[in-house]
Amino acid sequence: MVFGDFNTPYESYHFNDFRKDYQSFHDVSEGFTATWPKGLPLLELDQIWVDEDIEPITLKKFYFKDYSNHDMLIGSFNFND
């Protein structure tokens, strides 16, 4: 599992090689998950990626303005057998 502030959006070409071995929680997101909500453009800079041993279930965003300039993501997952 790899997660954090990647400073580049999910759609970036920088993830092309990464997508070969990892799946993004973006695929199971619920609603608007841009974590850089300050001004334009709104960007999904914070992400969670997993390999085939983990199945993403949900991804939700929480507004977390008091402690960070990014919003918080919480993902749920299952371990594959």
N, C-alpha and C positions, 0 to 999 in steps of 0.2 A: 504494500500500500504506500502510495506516494501522495502527499497532500501539502498544500500551502499556497503562498502567494507567488505565482509564476511570472507576474508582470507582463503577461501576454495572454490574449483571449484564447478560449477553447478552440476556436476556428483557425488559429494561426498555423501557417505552414511549418512552423518550428516543431509542431507536434506530429508531423507526418511519420517519422520513423518511430516515435514513441507509441503511436496508435497500433503498430504491428504487434506489440507485446502487452499493451495495457488498454483497459476500457475505462472510459470516463463516467463518473456519476452523472454527468450532464445528460446522459441518455435516459435517466430515470428522474430527472428534476421535476419538481412540482411548482409550476408558476415561474415567475421572473427571478432569475438567479444571478443577475449582474451584481457583483460584490463591490464594484467601484462606483458608488452612486453619486459622486460629486461632479456636478456639471455634465457636459457632453464631451465625448460619447460615454454612455453607460457601458461598462465593460465587465465581463466575467473573468477576472484576473485570478481569483482564488479557486482552486479546483481540487478534486479528489480523483485519483487514478488507481486502478487495481489490476492485478494479473488474473489469470484464469482460475486461480484457487479461491477467489472471492467473487460472490455475486452481488452487485449493487441492487438494493431494494428501493430506497427512496433518497431524495436529496431535497432539503428544505433550507430556505434562507431566513435568517432572523436579523432584524435591524438592530445594530449594536453600536449606536452612535456615541455613547458615553466614553468608550475605551479605545476605539480604533477608527481610522478613516475608511476601513473596509467593513462590509457586513459579514456576518458569521454564517458558515454553512455547517449543517449537521446531516450526515449520511448514515443510513442504516444498511446493513449487509448481512449475508450469510456466508459461512465457509462452505465451499464445495467439497464433496467427498473425494 
